[in-house]
């Protein structure tokens, strides 16, 4: 999957909290931000559901 990059400005207090949270979960800060965004999008029904292959369907 190709990813887009962008600049994020965040205040030092939030960045420190994010760094600690990421370390606690053994993630990079970037990975933690992606996880938080992913969870928020799922919670609010903003992500398209990935189609699951039908039973017996060839996925190759």
PDB file of N, CA, C and O in Angstrom:
ATOM      1  N   UNK A   1       0.850  -1.173   0.000  1.00  0.00           N
ATOM      2  CA  UNK A   1       0.000   0.000   0.000  1.00  0.00           C
ATOM      3  C   UNK A   1       0.898   1.239   0.000  1.00  0.00           C
ATOM      4  O   UNK A   1       1.816   1.361   0.811  1.00  0.00           O
ATOM      5  N   UNK A   2       0.615   2.137  -0.912  1.00  0.00           N
ATOM      6  CA  UNK A   2       1.361   3.375  -0.982  1.00  0.00           C
ATOM      7  C   UNK A   2       0.815   4.343   0.064  1.00  0.00           C
ATOM      8  O   UNK A   2      -0.396   4.443   0.257  1.00  0.00           O
ATOM      9  N   UNK A   3       1.706   5.043   0.726  1.00  0.00           N
ATOM     10  CA  UNK A   3       1.287   5.982   1.767  1.00  0.00           C
ATOM     11  C   UNK A   3       1.670   7.406   1.376  1.00  0.00           C
ATOM     12  O   UNK A   3       2.698   7.635   0.737  1.00  0.00           O
ATOM     13  N   UNK A   4       0.832   8.352   1.768  1.00  0.00           N
ATOM     14  CA  UNK A   4       1.116   9.762   1.549  1.00  0.00           C
ATOM     15  C   UNK A   4       1.775  10.327   2.801  1.00  0.00           C
ATOM     16  O   UNK A   4       1.448   9.929   3.919  1.00  0.00           O
ATOM     17  N   UNK A   5       2.685  11.237   2.607  1.00  0.00           N
ATOM     18  CA  UNK A   5       3.301  11.887   3.762  1.00  0.00           C
ATOM     19  C   UNK A   5       2.783  13.321   3.869  1.00  0.00           C
ATOM     20  O   UNK A   5       2.384  13.931   2.878  1.00  0.00           O
ATOM     21  N   UNK A   6       2.799  13.843   5.103  1.00  0.00           N
ATOM     22  CA  UNK A   6       2.365  15.214   5.348  1.00  0.00           C
ATOM     23  C   UNK A   6       2.999  15.696   6.640  1.00  0.00           C
ATOM     24  O   UNK A   6       3.469  14.901   7.454  1.00  0.00           O
ATOM     25  N   UNK A   7       3.005  16.997   6.812  1.00  0.00           N
ATOM     26  CA  UNK A   7       3.567  17.609   8.018  1.00  0.00           C
ATOM     27  C   UNK A   7       2.461  17.729   9.064  1.00  0.00           C
ATOM     28  O   UNK A   7       1.338  18.127   8.752  1.00  0.00           O
ATOM     29  N   UNK A   8       2.788  17.386  10.290  1.00  0.00           N
ATOM     30  CA  UNK A   8       1.842  17.500  11.395  1.00  0.00           C
ATOM     31  C   UNK A   8       2.444  18.411  12.457  1.00  0.00           C
ATOM     32  O   UNK A   8       3.538  18.151  12.957  1.00  0.00           O
ATOM     33  N   UNK A   9       1.746  19.453  12.793  1.00  0.00           N
ATOM     34  CA  UNK A   9       2.181  20.338  13.878  1.00  0.00           C
ATOM     35  C   UNK A   9       1.400  19.958  15.123  1.00  0.00           C
ATOM     36  O   UNK A   9       0.171  19.880  15.099  1.00  0.00           O
ATOM     37  N   UNK A  10       2.121  19.722  16.210  1.00  0.00           N
ATOM     38  CA  UNK A  10       1.484  19.278  17.440  1.00  0.00           C
ATOM     39  C   UNK A  10       2.206  19.927  18.616  1.00  0.00           C
ATOM     40  O   UNK A  10       3.428  20.081  18.588  1.00  0.00           O
ATOM     41  N   UNK A  11       1.465  20.304  19.638  1.00  0.00           N
ATOM     42  CA  UNK A  11       2.116  20.977  20.768  1.00  0.00           C
ATOM     43  C   UNK A  11       2.966  19.973  21.550  1.00  0.00           C
ATOM     44  O   UNK A  11       2.673  18.778  21.545  1.00  0.00           O
ATOM     45  N   UNK A  12       4.001  20.447  22.213  1.00  0.00           N
ATOM     46  CA  UNK A  12       4.956  19.567  22.898  1.00  0.00           C
ATOM     47  C   UNK A  12       4.321  18.641  23.937  1.00  0.00           C
ATOM     48  O   UNK A  12       4.754  17.498  24.080  1.00  0.00           O
ATOM     49  N   UNK A  13       3.327  19.098  24.648  1.00  0.00           N
ATOM     50  CA  UNK A  13       2.683  18.259  25.672  1.00  0.00           C
ATOM     51  C   UNK A  13       1.995  17.048  25.035  1.00  0.00           C
ATOM     52  O   UNK A  13       2.104  15.929  25.536  1.00  0.00           O
ATOM     53  N   UNK A  14       1.288  17.283  23.930  1.00  0.00           N
ATOM     54  CA  UNK A  14       0.626  16.175  23.239  1.00  0.00           C
ATOM     55  C   UNK A  14       1.656  15.239  22.617  1.00  0.00           C
ATOM     56  O   UNK A  14       1.477  14.021  22.629  1.00  0.00           O
ATOM     57  N   UNK A  15       2.728  15.798  22.078  1.00  0.00           N
ATOM     58  CA  UNK A  15       3.769  14.970  21.480  1.00  0.00           C
ATOM     59  C   UNK A  15       4.417  14.069  22.526  1.00  0.00           C
ATOM     60  O   UNK A  15       4.679  12.896  22.261  1.00  0.00           O
ATOM     61  N   UNK A  16       4.670  14.605  23.692  1.00  0.00           N
ATOM     62  CA  UNK A  16       5.258  13.816  24.778  1.00  0.00           C
ATOM     63  C   UNK A  16       4.324  12.673  25.180  1.00  0.00           C
ATOM     64  O   UNK A  16       4.773  11.546  25.387  1.00  0.00           O
ATOM     65  N   UNK A  17       3.036  12.963  25.290  1.00  0.00           N
ATOM     66  CA  UNK A  17       2.061  11.934  25.643  1.00  0.00           C
ATOM     67  C   UNK A  17       1.994  10.868  24.553  1.00  0.00           C
ATOM     68  O   UNK A  17       1.902   9.677  24.849  1.00  0.00           O
ATOM     69  N   UNK A  18       2.040  11.293  23.302  1.00  0.00           N
ATOM     70  CA  UNK A  18       2.019  10.377  22.176  1.00  0.00           C
ATOM     71  C   UNK A  18       3.265   9.489  22.153  1.00  0.00           C
ATOM     72  O   UNK A  18       3.169   8.290  21.889  1.00  0.00           O
ATOM     73  N   UNK A  19       4.426  10.071  22.427  1.00  0.00           N
ATOM     74  CA  UNK A  19       5.669   9.302  22.477  1.00  0.00           C
ATOM     75  C   UNK A  19       5.599   8.222  23.554  1.00  0.00           C
ATOM     76  O   UNK A  19       6.011   7.085  23.325  1.00  0.00           O
ATOM     77  N   UNK A  20       5.085   8.576  24.711  1.00  0.00           N
ATOM     78  CA  UNK A  20       4.983   7.608  25.804  1.00  0.00           C
ATOM     79  C   UNK A  20       3.998   6.507  25.452  1.00  0.00           C
ATOM     80  O   UNK A  20       4.276   5.328  25.676  1.00  0.00           O
ATOM     81  N   UNK A  21       2.854   6.881  24.904  1.00  0.00           N
ATOM     82  CA  UNK A  21       1.844   5.906  24.524  1.00  0.00           C
ATOM     83  C   UNK A  21       2.416   4.941  23.482  1.00  0.00           C
ATOM     84  O   UNK A  21       2.242   3.728  23.597  1.00  0.00           O
ATOM     85  N   UNK A  22       3.092   5.475  22.472  1.00  0.00           N
ATOM     86  CA  UNK A  22       3.692   4.634  21.434  1.00  0.00           C
ATOM     87  C   UNK A  22       4.707   3.669  22.042  1.00  0.00           C
ATOM     88  O   UNK A  22       4.717   2.486  21.701  1.00  0.00           O
ATOM     89  N   UNK A  23       5.547   4.157  22.927  1.00  0.00           N
ATOM     90  CA  UNK A  23       6.551   3.303  23.576  1.00  0.00           C
ATOM     91  C   UNK A  23       5.873   2.209  24.402  1.00  0.00           C
ATOM     92  O   UNK A  23       6.318   1.061  24.397  1.00  0.00           O
ATOM     93  N   UNK A  24       4.807   2.560  25.107  1.00  0.00           N
ATOM     94  CA  UNK A  24       4.080   1.586  25.920  1.00  0.00           C
ATOM     95  C   UNK A  24       3.494   0.457  25.067  1.00  0.00           C
ATOM     96  O   UNK A  24       3.360  -0.673  25.535  1.00  0.00           O
ATOM     97  N   UNK A  25       3.150   0.767  23.825  1.00  0.00           N
ATOM     98  CA  UNK A  25       2.526  -0.210  22.924  1.00  0.00           C
ATOM     99  C   UNK A  25       3.538  -0.799  21.937  1.00  0.00           C
ATOM    100  O   UNK A  25       3.163  -1.536  21.025  1.00  0.00           O
ATOM    101  N   UNK A  26       4.826  -0.472  22.122  1.00  0.00           N
ATOM    102  CA  UNK A  26       5.899  -0.960  21.253  1.00  0.00           C
ATOM    103  C   UNK A  26       5.666  -0.599  19.788  1.00  0.00           C
ATOM    104  O   UNK A  26       5.880  -1.414  18.891  1.00  0.00           O
ATOM    105  N   UNK A  27       5.225   0.634  19.565  1.00  0.00           N
ATOM    106  CA  UNK A  27       5.017   1.151  18.210  1.00  0.00           C
ATOM    107  C   UNK A  27       5.894   2.372  18.000  1.00  0.00           C
ATOM    108  O   UNK A  27       6.325   3.021  18.953  1.00  0.00           O
ATOM    109  N   UNK A  28       6.147   2.671  16.739  1.00  0.00           N
ATOM    110  CA  UNK A  28       6.774   3.945  16.414  1.00  0.00           C
ATOM    111  C   UNK A  28       5.721   5.034  16.608  1.00  0.00           C
ATOM    112  O   UNK A  28       4.529   4.740  16.696  1.00  0.00           O
ATOM    113  N   UNK A  29       6.153   6.265  16.671  1.00  0.00           N
ATOM    114  CA  UNK A  29       5.183   7.364  16.796  1.00  0.00           C
ATOM    115  C   UNK A  29       4.293   7.402  15.559  1.00  0.00           C
ATOM    116  O   UNK A  29       3.082   7.596  15.664  1.00  0.00           O
ATOM    117  N   UNK A  30       4.898   7.215  14.386  1.00  0.00           N
ATOM    118  CA  UNK A  30       4.110   7.196  13.156  1.00  0.00           C
ATOM    119  C   UNK A  30       3.086   6.057  13.197  1.00  0.00           C
ATOM    120  O   UNK A  30       1.923   6.248  12.841  1.00  0.00           O
ATOM    121  N   UNK A  31       3.525   4.884  13.629  1.00  0.00           N
ATOM    122  CA  UNK A  31       2.609   3.749  13.737  1.00  0.00           C
ATOM    123  C   UNK A  31       1.487   4.012  14.716  1.00  0.00           C
ATOM    124  O   UNK A  31       0.348   3.608  14.485  1.00  0.00           O
ATOM    125  N   UNK A  32       1.802   4.687  15.809  1.00  0.00           N
ATOM    126  CA  UNK A  32       0.784   5.004  16.813  1.00  0.00           C
ATOM    127  C   UNK A  32      -0.241   5.984  16.244  1.00  0.00           C
ATOM    128  O   UNK A  32      -1.443   5.812  16.448  1.00  0.00           O
ATOM    129  N   UNK A  33       0.222   6.996  15.542  1.00  0.00           N
ATOM    130  CA  UNK A  33      -0.698   7.968  14.930  1.00  0.00           C
ATOM    131  C   UNK A  33      -1.595   7.265  13.917  1.00  0.00           C
ATOM    132  O   UNK A  33      -2.802   7.506  13.884  1.00  0.00           O
ATOM    133  N   UNK A  34      -1.008   6.392  13.086  1.00  0.00           N
ATOM    134  CA  UNK A  34      -1.818   5.646  12.112  1.00  0.00           C
ATOM    135  C   UNK A  34      -2.861   4.782  12.817  1.00  0.00           C
ATOM    136  O   UNK A  34      -4.009   4.712  12.376  1.00  0.00           O
ATOM    137  N   UNK A  35      -2.469   4.123  13.908  1.00  0.00           N
ATOM    138  CA  UNK A  35      -3.392   3.273  14.651  1.00  0.00           C
ATOM    139  C   UNK A  35      -4.541   4.099  15.231  1.00  0.00           C
ATOM    140  O   UNK A  35      -5.702   3.701  15.140  1.00  0.00           O
ATOM    141  N   UNK A  36      -4.218   5.246  15.826  1.00  0.00           N
ATOM    142  CA  UNK A  36      -5.248   6.122  16.409  1.00  0.00           C
ATOM    143  C   UNK A  36      -6.232   6.577  15.331  1.00  0.00           C
ATOM    144  O   UNK A  36      -7.446   6.543  15.534  1.00  0.00           O
ATOM    145  N   UNK A  37      -5.700   6.999  14.191  1.00  0.00           N
ATOM    146  CA  UNK A  37      -6.564   7.454  13.090  1.00  0.00           C
ATOM    147  C   UNK A  37      -7.426   6.299  12.590  1.00  0.00           C
ATOM    148  O   UNK A  37      -8.624   6.471  12.364  1.00  0.00           O
ATOM    149  N   UNK A  38      -6.824   5.125  12.416  1.00  0.00           N
ATOM    150  CA  UNK A  38      -7.559   3.949  11.956  1.00  0.00           C
ATOM    151  C   UNK A  38      -8.713   3.618  12.904  1.00  0.00           C
ATOM    152  O   UNK A  38      -9.835   3.377  12.460  1.00  0.00           O
ATOM    153  N   UNK A  39      -8.435   3.606  14.209  1.00  0.00           N
ATOM    154  CA  UNK A  39      -9.469   3.305  15.198  1.00  0.00           C
ATOM    155  C   UNK A  39     -10.603   4.339  15.154  1.00  0.00           C
ATOM    156  O   UNK A  39     -11.779   3.980  15.227  1.00  0.00           O
ATOM    157  N   UNK A  40     -10.249   5.601  15.036  1.00  0.00           N
ATOM    158  CA  UNK A  40     -11.271   6.660  14.982  1.00  0.00           C
ATOM    159  C   UNK A  40     -12.122   6.537  13.719  1.00  0.00           C
ATOM    160  O   UNK A  40     -13.339   6.711  13.774  1.00  0.00           O
ATOM    161  N   UNK A  41     -11.494   6.240  12.593  1.00  0.00           N
ATOM    162  CA  UNK A  41     -12.241   6.086  11.342  1.00  0.00           C
ATOM    163  C   UNK A  41     -13.186   4.886  11.412  1.00  0.00           C
ATOM    164  O   UNK A  41     -14.328   4.973  10.961  1.00  0.00           O
ATOM    165  N   UNK A  42     -12.726   3.777  11.967  1.00  0.00           N
ATOM    166  CA  UNK A  42     -13.580   2.598  12.117  1.00  0.00           C
ATOM    167  C   UNK A  42     -14.744   2.881  13.061  1.00  0.00           C
ATOM    168  O   UNK A  42     -15.890   2.545  12.762  1.00  0.00           O
ATOM    169  N   UNK A  43     -14.448   3.492  14.187  1.00  0.00           N
ATOM    170  CA  UNK A  43     -15.475   3.787  15.195  1.00  0.00           C
ATOM    171  C   UNK A  43     -16.590   4.650  14.615  1.00  0.00           C
ATOM    172  O   UNK A  43     -17.757   4.496  14.975  1.00  0.00           O
ATOM    173  N   UNK A  44     -16.223   5.556  13.719  1.00  0.00           N
ATOM    174  CA  UNK A  44     -17.193   6.496  13.162  1.00  0.00           C
ATOM    175  C   UNK A  44     -17.721   6.082  11.790  1.00  0.00           C
ATOM    176  O   UNK A  44     -18.382   6.869  11.112  1.00  0.00           O
ATOM    177  N   UNK A  45     -17.429   4.848  11.383  1.00  0.00           N
ATOM    178  CA  UNK A  45     -17.954   4.331  10.116  1.00  0.00           C
ATOM    179  C   UNK A  45     -17.436   5.055   8.893  1.00  0.00           C
ATOM    180  O   UNK A  45     -18.145   5.173   7.894  1.00  0.00           O
ATOM    181  N   UNK A  46     -16.213   5.540   8.958  1.00  0.00           N
ATOM    182  CA  UNK A  46     -15.656   6.318   7.847  1.00  0.00           C
ATOM    183  C   UNK A  46     -14.767   5.511   6.912  1.00  0.00           C
ATOM    184  O   UNK A  46     -14.343   6.027   5.878  1.00  0.00           O
ATOM    185  N   UNK A  47     -14.472   4.251   7.251  1.00  0.00           N
ATOM    186  CA  UNK A  47     -13.640   3.404   6.398  1.00  0.00           C
ATOM    187  C   UNK A  47     -14.509   2.458   5.604  1.00  0.00           C
ATOM    188  O   UNK A  47     -15.499   1.929   6.111  1.00  0.00           O
ATOM    189  N   UNK A  48     -14.133   2.244   4.345  1.00  0.00           N
ATOM    190  CA  UNK A  48     -14.821   1.241   3.546  1.00  0.00           C
ATOM    191  C   UNK A  48     -14.431  -0.118   4.082  1.00  0.00           C
ATOM    192  O   UNK A  48     -13.265  -0.356   4.399  1.00  0.00           O
ATOM    193  N   UNK A  49     -15.397  -1.008   4.186  1.00  0.00           N
ATOM    194  CA  UNK A  49     -15.116  -2.362   4.651  1.00  0.00           C
ATOM    195  C   UNK A  49     -14.417  -3.119   3.533  1.00  0.00           C
ATOM    196  O   UNK A  49     -14.806  -3.035   2.368  1.00  0.00           O
ATOM    197  N   UNK A  50     -13.369  -3.866   3.912  1.00  0.00           N
ATOM    198  CA  UNK A  50     -12.671  -4.688   2.932  1.00  0.00           C
ATOM    199  C   UNK A  50     -13.517  -5.918   2.663  1.00  0.00           C
ATOM    200  O   UNK A  50     -14.038  -6.544   3.585  1.00  0.00           O
ATOM    201  N   UNK A  51     -13.646  -6.257   1.380  1.00  0.00           N
ATOM    202  CA  UNK A  51     -14.444  -7.433   1.008  1.00  0.00           C
ATOM    203  C   UNK A  51     -13.693  -8.698   1.416  1.00  0.00           C
ATOM    204  O   UNK A  51     -12.534  -8.895   1.051  1.00  0.00           O
ATOM    205  N   UNK A  52     -14.369  -9.543   2.174  1.00  0.00           N
ATOM    206  CA  UNK A  52     -13.815 -10.823   2.583  1.00  0.00           C
ATOM    207  C   UNK A  52     -14.074 -11.830   1.458  1.00  0.00           C
ATOM    208  O   UNK A  52     -15.169 -11.864   0.897  1.00  0.00           O
ATOM    209  N   UNK A  53     -13.057 -12.658   1.122  1.00  0.00           N
ATOM    210  CA  UNK A  53     -13.294 -13.669   0.091  1.00  0.00           C
ATOM    211  C   UNK A  53     -14.352 -14.668   0.546  1.00  0.00           C
ATOM    212  O   UNK A  53     -14.398 -15.044   1.717  1.00  0.00           O
ATOM    213  N   UNK A  54     -15.195 -15.091  -0.379  1.00  0.00           N
ATOM    214  CA  UNK A  54     -16.228 -16.080  -0.074  1.00  0.00           C
ATOM    215  C   UNK A  54     -15.548 -17.418   0.244  1.00  0.00           C
ATOM    216  O   UNK A  54     -14.450 -17.693  -0.239  1.00  0.00           O
ATOM    217  N   UNK A  55     -16.200 -18.231   1.045  1.00  0.00           N
ATOM    218  CA  UNK A  55     -15.653 -19.541   1.387  1.00  0.00           C
ATOM    219  C   UNK A  55     -15.464 -20.352   0.106  1.00  0.00           C
ATOM    220  O   UNK A  55     -16.385 -20.495  -0.699  1.00  0.00           O
ATOM    221  N   UNK A  56     -14.239 -20.882  -0.066  1.00  0.00           N
ATOM    222  CA  UNK A  56     -13.927 -21.658  -1.242  1.00  0.00           C
ATOM    223  C   UNK A  56     -13.491 -20.831  -2.435  1.00  0.00           C
ATOM    224  O   UNK A  56     -13.101 -21.385  -3.463  1.00  0.00           O
ATOM    225  N   UNK A  57     -13.550 -19.499  -2.311  1.00  0.00           N
ATOM    226  CA  UNK A  57     -13.163 -18.621  -3.411  1.00  0.00           C
ATOM    227  C   UNK A  57     -11.643 -18.620  -3.537  1.00  0.00           C
ATOM    228  O   UNK A  57     -10.936 -18.538  -2.533  1.00  0.00           O
ATOM    229  N   UNK A  58     -11.143 -18.710  -4.756  1.00  0.00           N
ATOM    230  CA  UNK A  58      -9.701 -18.712  -4.999  1.00  0.00           C
ATOM    231  C   UNK A  58      -9.165 -17.289  -4.852  1.00  0.00           C
ATOM    232  O   UNK A  58      -9.592 -16.387  -5.573  1.00  0.00           O
ATOM    233  N   UNK A  59      -8.218 -17.082  -3.905  1.00  0.00           N
ATOM    234  CA  UNK A  59      -7.671 -15.737  -3.672  1.00  0.00           C
ATOM    235  C   UNK A  59      -6.351 -15.527  -4.380  1.00  0.00           C
ATOM    236  O   UNK A  59      -5.752 -14.459  -4.249  1.00  0.00           O
ATOM    237  N   UNK A  60      -5.876 -16.517  -5.132  1.00  0.00           N
ATOM    238  CA  UNK A  60      -4.586 -16.397  -5.823  1.00  0.00           C
ATOM    239  C   UNK A  60      -4.734 -15.759  -7.163  1.00  0.00           C
ATOM    240  O   UNK A  60      -3.746 -15.583  -7.875  1.00  0.00           O
TER     241      UNK A  60
END
